[in-house]
C-alpha cells in the first residue's frame, strides 16, 4: 500500500469531468479554499458515489476548516473503503484527539500500526495522545520508537521537543532545538524564538 499523504487523482473510468473537478478540489485545498473544495467534492460524491481518495480529500478540507465531526466521518469512510489508507488513519486519530476522544484515537492509531508497524506518523501522534492523557512514560516510549524508525525525521524530533517542554526539561528542549536547526530550520526558529535568546 502506497503511503498517500495526499490522494492521487482517481482514474477517469468514463466519468465526465471527474478528474478535472477532483484536481480543482485539490487545488482549492492547497490554496486554503476549503469551503469551495467541500462543495466540489460533495458534487463528485453525489454524482459518482464514494471512493477512498475523494472522502479523504473532503476530510482534509473539513479538518482544515475546523469541521472536525464531518472530517472524522469522511476519514472513517475512507478507511472503510481502503483498510490500508495510512494517512486517513493518522488524520482520523488527530481529529479524534482534537475533539477530546483520546481513547478512540488510541484505537485508530493502533489500527494504523496493524497495517504498518513501522508507520512513524502513528507513533508521533500516539506520543501526543499519551501526553494529553498524562501518560508521560508511554508518550516518551512512542516518540522514541518514532526516532528509532526515523532518526533524522524532523517530526519525531519536534515531538520529543514538545515532550521535554511538557516535562519542564529545558535542557532536553534545547538539545532537540539544536538538532532541528539542521533538520528543519524554520521549526527550530519558532522554538528558539519562544524559548531561547540565541536563535539567530
Backbone as a printed PyTorch tensor [residue, N CA C, xyz], in Angstrom:
tensor([[[  0.8450,  -1.1940,   0.0000],
         [  0.0000,   0.0000,   0.0000],
         [  0.8780,   1.2410,   0.0000]],

        [[  0.6640,   2.1040,  -0.9860],
         [  1.4050,   3.3450,  -1.0570],
         [  0.9600,   4.2670,   0.0570]],

        [[  1.9120,   4.8810,   0.7280],
         [  1.5840,   5.8050,   1.8210],
         [  1.2300,   7.1580,   1.2140]],

        [[ -0.0530,   7.3710,   0.9490],
         [ -0.5000,   8.5720,   0.2710],
         [ -0.6960,   9.6800,   1.2830]],

        [[  0.2100,  10.6430,   1.3190],
         [ -0.0330,  11.8060,   2.1720],
         [ -1.1410,  12.6320,   1.5690]],

        [[ -1.2010,  12.6660,   0.2440],
         [ -2.3190,  13.3260,  -0.4160],
         [ -2.7350,  12.4410,  -1.5670]],

        [[ -4.0340,  12.3210,  -1.7930],
         [ -4.5240,  11.3330,  -2.7430],
         [ -4.1570,  11.6370,  -4.1780]],

        [[ -4.0720,  10.5750,  -4.9400],
         [ -3.8910,  10.6980,  -6.3740],
         [ -5.2390,  10.9710,  -7.0190]],

        [[ -5.2120,  11.4620,  -8.2380],
         [ -6.4570,  11.6500,  -8.9690],
         [ -7.0300,  10.2960,  -9.3330]],

        [[ -8.2890,  10.0090,  -8.9840],
         [ -8.8710,   8.7310,  -9.3660],
         [ -8.9500,   8.6140, -10.8750]],

        [[ -8.9120,   7.3910, -11.3780],
         [ -8.9990,   7.1670, -12.8130],
         [-10.3150,   7.6740, -13.3670]],

        [[-10.2780,   8.1080, -14.6280],
         [-11.4660,   8.7150, -15.2220],
         [-12.6050,   7.7260, -15.3280]],

        [[-12.3330,   6.5340, -15.8710],
         [-13.3440,   5.4890, -15.9300],
         [-14.6400,   5.9370, -16.5830]],

        [[-14.5610,   6.8510, -17.5650],
         [-15.7610,   7.2800, -18.2610],
         [-16.5630,   8.3260, -17.5070]],

        [[-16.0380,   8.8570, -16.4180],
         [-16.7780,   9.8520, -15.6370],
         [-16.5420,  11.2280, -16.2390]],

        [[-17.5800,  11.8580, -16.7080],
         [-17.4490,  13.1690, -17.3260],
         [-16.9460,  14.1800, -16.3160]],

        [[-15.8520,  14.8380, -16.6610],
         [-15.2550,  15.9410, -15.9010],
         [-14.8320,  15.5490, -14.4900]],

        [[-14.8760,  14.2640, -14.1460],
         [-14.4920,  13.8440, -12.8020],
         [-13.0730,  14.2070, -12.4330]],

        [[-12.0780,  13.7480, -13.2050],
         [-10.6950,  14.0480, -12.8300],
         [-10.4020,  15.5450, -12.7710]],

        [[-10.9800,  16.3230, -13.7270],
         [-10.7360,  17.7570, -13.7140],
         [-11.3180,  18.3910, -12.4500]],

        [[-12.5240,  17.9860, -12.0830],
         [-13.1490,  18.5260, -10.8710],
         [-12.3650,  18.1300,  -9.6380]],

        [[-11.8800,  16.8940,  -9.6250],
         [-11.1050,  16.4330,  -8.4780],
         [ -9.8220,  17.2450,  -8.3500]],

        [[ -9.1420,  17.4730,  -9.4730],
         [ -7.9300,  18.2890,  -9.4460],
         [ -8.2330,  19.7020,  -8.9680]],

        [[ -9.3650,  20.2480,  -9.3740],
         [ -9.7580,  21.5770,  -8.9180],
         [ -9.9660,  21.5850,  -7.4060]],

        [[-10.5840,  20.5390,  -6.8920],
         [-10.7880,  20.4400,  -5.4420],
         [ -9.4520,  20.4000,  -4.7050]],

        [[ -8.5100,  19.6090,  -5.2250],
         [ -7.1840,  19.5430,  -4.5950],
         [ -6.4890,  20.8950,  -4.6430]],

        [[ -6.6590,  21.6080,  -5.7630],
         [ -6.0650,  22.9350,  -5.8840],
         [ -6.6780,  23.8920,  -4.8580]],

        [[ -7.9870,  23.7870,  -4.6700],
         [ -8.6630,  24.6210,  -3.6620],
         [ -8.1220,  24.3340,  -2.2640]],

        [[ -7.9150,  23.0620,  -1.9520],
         [ -7.3670,  22.6990,  -0.6350],
         [ -5.9680,  23.2820,  -0.4740]],

        [[ -5.1440,  23.1390,  -1.5190],
         [ -3.7650,  23.6360,  -1.4590],
         [ -3.7190,  25.1420,  -1.2610]],

        [[ -4.7660,  25.8400,  -1.7270],
         [ -4.7960,  27.2930,  -1.6330],
         [ -5.7050,  27.8130,  -0.5250]],

        [[ -6.1220,  26.9140,   0.3800],
         [ -6.8890,  27.3330,   1.5450],
         [ -8.3450,  27.6550,   1.2670]],

        [[ -8.8670,  27.2160,   0.1300],
         [-10.2740,  27.4680,  -0.2090],
         [-11.0800,  26.2120,   0.1400]],

        [[-11.1840,  25.9680,   1.4410],
         [-11.7260,  24.6970,   1.9160],
         [-13.2270,  24.5580,   1.6580]],

        [[-13.9750,  25.6350,   1.8280],
         [-15.4230,  25.5600,   1.5940],
         [-15.7050,  25.1960,   0.1450]],

        [[-14.9800,  25.8250,  -0.7650],
         [-15.1690,  25.5120,  -2.1900],
         [-14.7600,  24.0690,  -2.4790]],

        [[-13.6830,  23.6100,  -1.8750],
         [-13.2470,  22.2220,  -2.0770],
         [-14.3310,  21.2490,  -1.6310]],

        [[-14.9400,  21.5180,  -0.4730],
         [-16.0010,  20.6430,   0.0290],
         [-17.1850,  20.6390,  -0.9400]],

        [[-17.5380,  21.7980,  -1.4710],
         [-18.6440,  21.8710,  -2.4310],
         [-18.3710,  21.0030,  -3.6590]],

        [[-17.1590,  21.1090,  -4.1930],
         [-16.7990,  20.3220,  -5.3770],
         [-16.8360,  18.8350,  -5.0530]],

        [[-16.2560,  18.4600,  -3.9250],
         [-16.1870,  17.0410,  -3.5520],
         [-17.5640,  16.4940,  -3.2140]],

        [[-18.4250,  17.3150,  -2.6110],
         [-19.8180,  16.9020,  -2.3900],
         [-20.4710,  16.5310,  -3.7150]],

        [[-20.2590,  17.3790,  -4.7170],
         [-20.8360,  17.1210,  -6.0310],
         [-20.3100,  15.8450,  -6.6560]],

        [[-19.0020,  15.6280,  -6.5500],
         [-18.4070,  14.4100,  -7.1050],
         [-18.9450,  13.1630,  -6.4070]],

        [[-19.0750,  13.2180,  -5.0940],
         [-19.5730,  12.0670,  -4.3490],
         [-21.0350,  11.7900,  -4.6860]],

        [[-21.8190,  12.8380,  -4.8700],
         [-23.2280,  12.6510,  -5.2370],
         [-23.3510,  12.0850,  -6.6470]],

        [[-22.4500,  12.5180,  -7.5170],
         [-22.5070,  12.1260,  -8.9350],
         [-22.0500,  10.6940,  -9.1660]],

        [[-20.9620,  10.3060,  -8.5030],
         [-20.3480,   9.0280,  -8.8670],
         [-20.2160,   8.0490,  -7.7060]],

        [[-20.7120,   8.4220,  -6.5320],
         [-20.5490,   7.5360,  -5.3840],
         [-19.1900,   7.7340,  -4.7470]],

        [[-18.9900,   7.0460,  -3.6620],
         [-17.7930,   7.2820,  -2.8680],
         [-16.6010,   6.4530,  -3.2510]],

        [[-15.4150,   7.0400,  -3.1450],
         [-14.1580,   6.3010,  -3.2010],
         [-13.2680,   6.8580,  -2.1010]],

        [[-12.2950,   6.0860,  -1.6980],
         [-11.4910,   6.4430,  -0.5280],
         [-10.7890,   7.7890,  -0.6960]],

        [[-10.2360,   8.0390,  -1.8750],
         [ -9.4880,   9.2760,  -2.0750],
         [-10.3740,  10.5110,  -1.9690]],

        [[-11.5720,  10.4290,  -2.5400],
         [-12.4600,  11.6010,  -2.5080],
         [-12.9400,  11.8670,  -1.0880]],

        [[-13.2990,  10.8140,  -0.3500],
         [-13.6740,  11.0180,   1.0530],
         [-12.5030,  11.5820,   1.8480]],

        [[-11.3100,  11.0660,   1.5860],
         [-10.1300,  11.5500,   2.3000],
         [ -9.9010,  13.0360,   2.0190]],

        [[ -9.9930,  13.4130,   0.7590],
         [ -9.7680,  14.8180,   0.4020],
         [-10.8060,  15.7280,   1.0510]],

        [[-12.0710,  15.2850,   1.0530],
         [-13.0980,  16.0860,   1.7210],
         [-12.8060,  16.1550,   3.2210]],

        [[-12.3130,  15.0560,   3.7860],
         [-11.9230,  15.0670,   5.1960],
         [-10.8280,  16.0760,   5.4770]],

        [[ -9.8330,  16.1550,   4.5820],
         [ -8.7500,  17.1310,   4.7550],
         [ -9.3090,  18.5490,   4.7140]],

        [[-10.2190,  18.8080,   3.7540],
         [-10.8130,  20.1460,   3.6560],
         [-11.6270,  20.4700,   4.9080]],

        [[-12.4240,  19.5090,   5.3690],
         [-13.2120,  19.7350,   6.5780],
         [-12.3250,  19.9330,   7.8050]],

        [[-11.2950,  19.1140,   7.9340],
         [-10.3860,  19.2240,   9.0690],
         [ -9.6850,  20.5850,   9.0530]],

        [[ -9.2550,  21.0040,   7.8770],
         [ -8.5190,  22.2610,   7.7630],
         [ -9.3770,  23.4690,   8.0910]],

        [[-10.6870,  23.3390,   7.9350],
         [-11.5840,  24.4560,   8.2640],
         [-12.2370,  24.2840,   9.6280]],

        [[-11.7870,  23.2880,  10.3990],
         [-12.2750,  23.1160,  11.7620],
         [-13.5750,  22.3550,  11.8890]],

        [[-14.0420,  21.7410,  10.8150],
         [-15.2650,  20.9280,  10.8690],
         [-14.8820,  19.4840,  11.2210]],

        [[-14.5530,  19.2830,  12.4920],
         [-13.9380,  18.0190,  12.8940],
         [-14.8870,  16.8290,  12.8260]],

        [[-16.1370,  17.0210,  13.1630],
         [-17.0700,  15.8890,  13.0940],
         [-17.2310,  15.4000,  11.6630]],

        [[-17.4010,  16.3610,  10.7380],
         [-17.5200,  15.9810,   9.3360],
         [-16.2330,  15.3250,   8.8300]],

        [[-15.0970,  15.8790,   9.2530],
         [-13.8090,  15.2970,   8.8580],
         [-13.6870,  13.8650,   9.3610]],

        [[-14.0750,  13.6310,  10.6220],
         [-13.9930,  12.2810,  11.1840],
         [-14.8420,  11.3050,  10.3710]],

        [[-16.0480,  11.7260,   9.9980],
         [-16.9070,  10.8520,   9.1950],
         [-16.2570,  10.5320,   7.8500]],

        [[-15.6500,  11.5440,   7.2260],
         [-15.0040,  11.3150,   5.9290],
         [-13.8100,  10.3670,   6.0550]],

        [[-12.9880,  10.5570,   7.0790],
         [-11.8280,   9.6790,   7.2480],
         [-12.2700,   8.2510,   7.5800]],

        [[-13.3470,   8.1260,   8.3610],
         [-13.8900,   6.7870,   8.6470],
         [-14.3460,   6.0960,   7.3690]],

        [[-15.0100,   6.8480,   6.4860],
         [-15.4420,   6.2670,   5.2170],
         [-14.2330,   5.8590,   4.3730]],

        [[-13.1960,   6.6980,   4.3810],
         [-12.0010,   6.3920,   3.5970],
         [-11.3610,   5.0870,   4.0530]],

        [[-11.2290,   4.8840,   5.3760],
         [-10.5840,   3.6470,   5.8410],
         [-11.5140,   2.4440,   5.7080]],

        [[-12.8240,   2.6800,   5.7020],
         [-13.7480,   1.5770,   5.4590],
         [-13.6050,   1.0700,   4.0270]],

        [[-13.3380,   1.9910,   3.1030],
         [-13.1740,   1.6150,   1.6950],
         [-11.7690,   1.1220,   1.3780]],

        [[-10.7880,   1.5870,   2.1390],
         [ -9.3920,   1.1870,   1.9170],
         [ -8.7400,   0.9870,   3.2780]],

        [[ -8.6950,  -0.2590,   3.7290],
         [ -8.1970,  -0.5740,   5.0760],
         [ -6.7130,  -0.2800,   5.2490]],

        [[ -6.0150,  -0.0100,   4.1600],
         [ -4.5860,   0.2800,   4.2610],
         [ -4.2360,   1.7400,   4.0760]],

        [[ -5.2190,   2.6360,   4.1500],
         [ -5.0300,   4.0540,   3.8580],
         [ -4.4580,   4.7500,   5.0970]],

        [[ -3.1460,   4.6930,   5.2490],
         [ -2.4920,   5.1520,   6.4730],
         [ -2.7230,   6.6350,   6.7950]],

        [[ -2.5980,   7.5580,   5.8440],
         [ -2.8500,   8.9580,   6.1980],
         [ -4.2730,   9.2070,   6.6900]],

        [[ -5.2400,   8.4260,   6.1990],
         [ -6.6110,   8.5880,   6.6870],
         [ -6.7110,   8.1750,   8.1540]],

        [[ -6.0330,   7.0860,   8.5360],
         [ -5.9900,   6.7020,   9.9500],
         [ -5.3320,   7.8050,  10.7800]],

        [[ -4.2070,   8.3170,  10.2770],
         [ -3.4850,   9.3540,  11.0330],
         [ -4.3680,  10.5800,  11.2450]],

        [[ -4.9980,  11.0580,  10.1730],
         [ -5.8280,  12.2540,  10.2980],
         [ -7.0640,  12.0030,  11.1500]],

        [[ -7.6210,  10.8030,  11.0570],
         [ -8.7500,  10.4480,  11.9200],
         [ -8.3100,  10.4810,  13.3800]],

        [[ -7.1520,   9.9150,  13.6610],
         [ -6.6290,   9.9500,  15.0280],
         [ -6.3980,  11.3630,  15.5130]],

        [[ -5.8720,  12.2250,  14.6400],
         [ -5.6480,  13.6240,  15.0040],
         [ -6.9670,  14.3210,  15.3310]],

        [[ -7.9740,  14.1030,  14.4800],
         [ -9.2780,  14.7310,  14.7030],
         [ -9.8890,  14.2340,  16.0070]],

        [[ -9.7800,  12.9280,  16.2550],
         [-10.3260,  12.3760,  17.4960],
         [ -9.6210,  12.9720,  18.7080]],

        [[ -8.3130,  13.1240,  18.6390],
         [ -7.5700,  13.7470,  19.7300],
         [ -8.0100,  15.1950,  19.9170]],

        [[ -8.1560,  15.9170,  18.8270],
         [ -8.5710,  17.3170,  18.8870],
         [ -9.9530,  17.4620,  19.5200]],

        [[-10.8080,  16.4770,  19.2910],
         [-12.1620,  16.5010,  19.8460],
         [-12.2190,  15.9550,  21.2680]],

        [[-11.0570,  15.5990,  21.8440],
         [-11.0310,  15.0790,  23.2020],
         [-11.4260,  13.6190,  23.3050]],

        [[-11.3310,  12.8890,  22.1960],
         [-11.6910,  11.4630,  22.1740],
         [-10.4110,  10.6220,  22.1420]],

        [[ -9.6180,  10.7580,  23.1950],
         [ -8.2980,  10.1190,  23.2120],
         [ -8.3680,   8.6000,  23.0700]],

        [[ -9.3350,   7.9710,  23.7260],
         [ -9.4160,   6.5070,  23.6550],
         [ -9.7020,   6.0400,  22.2280]],

        [[-10.5680,   6.7680,  21.5380],
         [-10.8270,   6.4370,  20.1340],
         [ -9.5760,   6.6480,  19.2870]],

        [[ -8.8480,   7.7250,  19.5740],
         [ -7.6090,   7.9890,  18.8370],
         [ -6.6100,   6.8520,  19.0250]],

        [[ -6.5130,   6.3320,  20.2460],
         [ -5.6080,   5.2090,  20.5000],
         [ -5.9910,   3.9960,  19.6570]],

        [[ -7.2890,   3.7170,  19.5600],
         [ -7.7420,   2.5760,  18.7550],
         [ -7.4520,   2.7930,  17.2800]],

        [[ -7.7250,   3.9920,  16.8060],
         [ -7.4920,   4.3030,  15.3940],
         [ -6.0190,   4.1520,  15.0370]],

        [[ -5.1510,   4.7060,  15.8670],
         [ -3.7190,   4.6310,  15.5890],
         [ -3.1970,   3.2070,  15.7460]],

        [[ -3.8190,   2.4400,  16.6390],
         [ -3.4820,   1.0190,  16.7470],
         [ -3.8100,   0.2760,  15.4660]],

        [[ -4.9280,   0.6460,  14.8220],
         [ -5.2810,   0.0230,  13.5400],
         [ -4.2660,   0.3840,  12.4590]],

        [[ -3.8030,   1.6280,  12.4830],
         [ -2.7780,   2.0360,  11.5180],
         [ -1.5130,   1.2040,  11.6960]],

        [[ -1.1110,   0.9870,  12.9460],
         [  0.1020,   0.1980,  13.1990],
         [ -0.0990,  -1.2760,  12.8860]],

        [[ -1.3490,  -1.7480,  12.9230],
         [ -1.6140,  -3.1240,  12.4940],
         [ -1.3760,  -3.2690,  10.9970]],

        [[ -1.6260,  -2.1920,  10.2470],
         [ -1.3570,  -2.1990,   8.8070],
         [  0.1380,  -2.0710,   8.5500]],

        [[  0.7840,  -1.1590,   9.2580],
         [  2.2230,  -0.9180,   9.0750],
         [  2.8530,  -0.6310,  10.4320]],

        [[  3.4900,  -1.6380,  11.0320],
         [  4.0970,  -1.4570,  12.3560],
         [  5.2410,  -0.4440,  12.3790]],

        [[  5.6820,   0.0050,  11.2060],
         [  6.7680,   0.9850,  11.1400],
         [  6.2650,   2.3610,  10.7020]],

        [[  4.9800,   2.6350,  10.9200],
         [  4.3990,   3.9020,  10.4880],
         [  4.7520,   4.9940,  11.5020]],

        [[  5.7530,   5.7900,  11.1690],
         [  6.3150,   6.7830,  12.0800],
         [  5.2710,   7.8020,  12.5290]],

        [[  4.4380,   8.2560,  11.5940],
         [  3.4470,   9.2770,  11.9410],
         [  2.5010,   8.8060,  13.0390]],

        [[  2.1730,   7.5190,  13.0430],
         [  1.2920,   6.9870,  14.0880],
         [  1.9770,   7.0550,  15.4490]],

        [[  3.2490,   6.7010,  15.5090],
         [  3.9660,   6.7750,  16.7910],
         [  4.0780,   8.2230,  17.2790]],

        [[  4.3260,   9.1590,  16.3440],
         [  4.4020,  10.5720,  16.7360],
         [  3.0780,  11.0330,  17.3330]],

        [[  1.9800,  10.6890,  16.6740],
         [  0.6720,  11.1190,  17.1640],
         [  0.2960,  10.3970,  18.4550]],

        [[  0.7040,   9.1410,  18.5850],
         [  0.4880,   8.4320,  19.8500],
         [  1.2080,   9.1400,  20.9950]],

        [[  2.3760,   9.7020,  20.6980],
         [  3.0630,  10.4960,  21.7100],
         [  2.1920,  11.6460,  22.1830]],

        [[  1.5420,  12.3290,  21.2360],
         [  0.6410,  13.4290,  21.6000],
         [ -0.5300,  12.9490,  22.4470]],

        [[ -1.1190,  11.8250,  22.0380],
         [ -2.2870,  11.3090,  22.7560],
         [ -1.9050,  10.9740,  24.1970]],

        [[ -0.8010,  10.2670,  24.3690],
         [ -0.4010,   9.8720,  25.7250],
         [  0.0290,  11.0770,  26.5620]],

        [[  0.6330,  12.0830,  25.9300],
         [  0.9180,  13.3190,  26.6600],
         [ -0.3760,  13.9550,  27.1400]],

        [[ -1.3740,  13.9820,  26.2670],
         [ -2.6650,  14.5720,  26.6210],
         [ -3.3050,  13.8220,  27.7870]],

        [[ -3.0820,  12.5200,  27.8450],
         [ -3.6340,  11.6950,  28.9170],
         [ -2.7830,  11.7420,  30.1890]],

        [[ -1.6480,  12.4190,  30.1270],
         [ -0.7510,  12.4730,  31.2800],
         [  0.0590,  11.2070,  31.4700]],

        [[  0.1330,  10.3850,  30.4250],
         [  0.8930,   9.1120,  30.4800],
         [  2.2800,   9.3710,  29.8830]],

        [[  3.1260,  10.0140,  30.6710],
         [  4.3700,  10.5570,  30.1490],
         [  5.3800,   9.4890,  29.7380]],

        [[  5.4700,   8.4150,  30.5110],
         [  6.4150,   7.3600,  30.1510],
         [  6.0270,   6.7060,  28.8290]],

        [[  4.7270,   6.4640,  28.6560],
         [  4.2630,   5.8590,  27.4150],
         [  4.4510,   6.8160,  26.2480]],

        [[  4.1810,   8.1050,  26.4880],
         [  4.3860,   9.1150,  25.4420],
         [  5.8410,   9.1050,  24.9820]],

        [[  6.7580,   9.0920,  25.9450],
         [  8.1780,   9.0890,  25.5830],
         [  8.5390,   7.8310,  24.8050]],

        [[  7.9920,   6.6880,  25.2110],
         [  8.2860,   5.4350,  24.5110],
         [  7.8050,   5.4940,  23.0620]],

        [[  6.6390,   6.0850,  22.8270],
         [  6.1210,   6.2020,  21.4580],
         [  7.0170,   7.0990,  20.6130]],

        [[  7.4420,   8.2250,  21.1960],
         [  8.2990,   9.1530,  20.4590],
         [  9.6700,   8.5350,  20.2120]],

        [[ 10.1880,   7.8090,  21.1820],
         [ 11.4770,   7.1350,  20.9910],
         [ 11.3920,   6.0860,  19.8870]],

        [[ 10.2370,   5.4050,  19.7820],
         [ 10.0540,   4.4450,  18.7000],
         [ 10.0720,   5.1590,  17.3500]],

        [[  9.4110,   6.3240,  17.2800],
         [  9.4320,   7.1050,  16.0400],
         [ 10.8540,   7.5190,  15.6880]],

        [[ 11.6260,   7.9310,  16.6940],
         [ 13.0170,   8.3250,  16.4560],
         [ 13.8780,   7.1410,  16.0370]],

        [[ 13.5930,   5.9810,  16.5980],
         [ 14.3300,   4.7730,  16.2050],
         [ 14.0790,   4.4560,  14.7210]],

        [[ 12.8380,   4.6310,  14.2920],
         [ 12.4780,   4.3290,  12.9040],
         [ 12.9450,   5.4220,  11.9400]],

        [[ 12.9920,   6.6610,  12.4240],
         [ 13.3470,   7.7920,  11.5500],
         [ 14.2270,   8.7670,  12.3230]],

        [[ 15.5030,   8.3930,  12.5340],
         [ 16.3810,   9.2030,  13.3940],
         [ 16.6030,  10.6310,  12.8950]],

        [[ 16.4930,  10.8270,  11.5910],
         [ 16.7110,  12.1570,  11.0250],
         [ 15.3990,  12.8500,  10.6830]],

        [[ 14.2930,  12.3530,  11.1880],
         [ 12.9970,  12.9520,  10.8870],
         [ 12.7230,  14.1670,  11.7520]],

        [[ 12.3110,  15.2560,  11.1150],
         [ 12.0150,  16.4810,  11.8730],
         [ 10.8220,  16.2880,  12.8030]],

        [[  9.7940,  15.5680,  12.3390],
         [  8.5870,  15.4310,  13.1630],
         [  8.8560,  14.6750,  14.4660]],

        [[  9.5540,  13.5230,  14.4270],
         [  9.8610,  12.8700,  15.7110],
         [ 10.6710,  13.7530,  16.6610]],

        [[ 11.6090,  14.5220,  16.1160],
         [ 12.3990,  15.4110,  16.9820],
         [ 11.5370,  16.5440,  17.5320]],

        [[ 10.5990,  17.0240,  16.7190],
         [  9.6700,  18.0480,  17.2140],
         [  8.8180,  17.4910,  18.3540]],

        [[  8.3340,  16.2460,  18.1870],
         [  7.5250,  15.6320,  19.2440],
         [  8.3430,  15.4490,  20.5180]],

        [[  9.6160,  15.0920,  20.3640],
         [ 10.4660,  14.9530,  21.5480],
         [ 10.7000,  16.3140,  22.2050]],

        [[ 10.8240,  17.3530,  21.4000],
         [ 10.9490,  18.7060,  21.9550],
         [  9.7130,  19.0550,  22.7810]],

        [[  8.5290,  18.7290,  22.2500],
         [  7.2850,  19.0210,  22.9690],
         [  7.1720,  18.1710,  24.2440]],

        [[  7.6920,  16.9450,  24.1780],
         [  7.7090,  16.1050,  25.3810],
         [  8.5650,  16.7850,  26.4600]],

        [[  9.7760,  17.2140,  26.0890],
         [ 10.6620,  17.8670,  27.0600],
         [ 10.0150,  19.1370,  27.6110]],

        [[  9.3180,  19.8720,  26.7510],
         [  8.6380,  21.0740,  27.2120],
         [  7.5530,  20.7250,  28.2290]],

        [[  6.7740,  19.6740,  27.9320],
         [  5.7120,  19.2510,  28.8530],
         [  6.2800,  18.8300,  30.1990]],

        [[  7.4950,  18.2730,  30.1810],
         [  8.1350,  17.8320,  31.4120],
         [  8.9140,  18.9470,  32.1140]],

        [[  8.9620,  20.1280,  31.5040],
         [  9.7220,  21.2340,  32.0860],
         [ 11.2180,  21.0470,  31.9640]],

        [[ 11.6360,  20.2380,  30.9920],
         [ 13.0580,  19.9170,  30.8090],
         [ 13.6370,  20.8050,  29.7150]],

        [[ 14.1210,  21.9870,  30.0840],
         [ 14.6400,  22.9260,  29.0890],
         [ 15.9570,  22.4540,  28.4830]],

        [[ 16.7120,  21.6680,  29.2170],
         [ 17.9550,  21.1310,  28.6520],
         [ 17.6390,  20.1680,  27.5050]],

        [[ 16.6670,  19.2890,  27.7310],
         [ 16.2510,  18.3790,  26.6700],
         [ 15.6480,  19.1290,  25.4920]],

        [[ 14.8600,  20.1840,  25.7820],
         [ 14.2680,  21.0010,  24.7320],
         [ 15.3610,  21.6620,  23.8940]],

        [[ 16.3810,  22.1930,  24.5710],
         [ 17.4760,  22.8360,  23.8330],
         [ 18.2030,  21.8250,  22.9560]],

        [[ 18.4000,  20.6190,  23.4490],
         [ 19.0690,  19.5970,  22.6500],
         [ 18.2960,  19.3260,  21.3620]],

        [[ 16.9660,  19.1830,  21.4720],
         [ 16.1520,  18.9510,  20.2770],
         [ 16.1500,  20.1800,  19.3670]],

        [[ 16.1590,  21.3450,  19.9760],
         [ 16.2360,  22.5940,  19.2120],
         [ 17.5070,  22.6320,  18.3690]],

        [[ 18.6270,  22.2340,  18.9530],
         [ 19.9010,  22.2300,  18.2200],
         [ 19.8490,  21.2310,  17.0590]],

        [[ 19.2280,  20.0790,  17.2780],
         [ 19.0940,  19.0840,  16.2030],
         [ 18.1920,  19.6190,  15.0940]],

        [[ 17.0990,  20.2640,  15.4840],
         [ 16.1430,  20.7770,  14.4940],
         [ 16.7030,  21.9390,  13.6890]],

        [[ 17.7140,  22.6190,  14.1980],
         [ 18.3470,  23.6830,  13.4180],
         [ 18.8340,  23.1590,  12.0690]],

        [[ 19.2820,  21.8990,  12.0590],
         [ 19.7440,  21.2760,  10.8210],
         [ 18.5920,  20.6420,  10.0560]],

        [[ 17.6970,  19.9540,  10.7690],
         [ 16.6370,  19.1860,  10.1050],
         [ 15.5050,  20.0630,   9.5920]],

        [[ 15.1330,  21.0910,  10.3380],
         [ 14.0190,  21.9680,   9.9710],
         [ 14.2700,  23.3500,  10.5750]],

        [[ 15.0940,  24.1710,   9.8860],
         [ 15.4660,  25.4770,  10.4430],
         [ 14.2690,  26.3670,  10.7690]],

        [[ 13.2010,  26.2890,   9.9750],
         [ 12.0250,  27.1180,  10.2350],
         [ 11.3770,  26.7520,  11.5650]],

        [[ 11.2130,  25.4500,  11.7930],
         [ 10.6280,  24.9830,  13.0530],
         [ 11.5430,  25.3130,  14.2290]],

        [[ 12.8530,  25.1090,  14.0280],
         [ 13.8110,  25.4470,  15.0850],
         [ 13.7260,  26.9340,  15.4270]],

        [[ 13.5390,  27.7600,  14.3950],
         [ 13.4250,  29.1910,  14.6300],
         [ 12.2130,  29.5370,  15.4870]],

        [[ 11.1100,  28.8190,  15.2690],
         [  9.9160,  29.0530,  16.0870],
         [ 10.1780,  28.6880,  17.5420]],

        [[ 10.8120,  27.5270,  17.7480],
         [ 11.1260,  27.0990,  19.1160],
         [ 12.1030,  28.0740,  19.7600]],

        [[ 13.1500,  28.4300,  18.9960],
         [ 14.1460,  29.3500,  19.5250],
         [ 13.5540,  30.7010,  19.8750]],

        [[ 12.6570,  31.1960,  19.0180],
         [ 12.0290,  32.4830,  19.2640],
         [ 11.2000,  32.5020,  20.5360]],

        [[ 10.6360,  31.3520,  20.8820],
         [  9.8080,  31.2710,  22.0770],
         [ 10.6100,  31.0250,  23.3510]],

        [[ 11.7020,  30.2520,  23.2260],
         [ 12.3460,  29.7660,  24.4510],
         [ 13.8150,  30.1550,  24.6150]],

        [[ 14.4930,  30.5090,  23.5100],
         [ 15.9220,  30.7620,  23.6080],
         [ 16.2400,  32.1020,  22.9390]],

        [[ 17.1960,  32.8140,  23.5390],
         [ 17.5360,  34.1430,  23.0100],
         [ 18.5730,  34.0920,  21.9120]],

        [[ 19.2120,  32.9200,  21.7170],
         [ 20.3020,  32.8250,  20.7320],
         [ 19.8340,  32.1690,  19.4460]],

        [[ 18.5620,  32.3960,  19.0660],
         [ 18.0370,  31.6760,  17.9250],
         [ 18.3800,  32.3510,  16.5900]],

        [[ 19.1790,  33.3670,  16.6010],
         [ 19.5550,  33.9940,  15.3520],
         [ 20.5760,  33.1880,  14.6520]]])
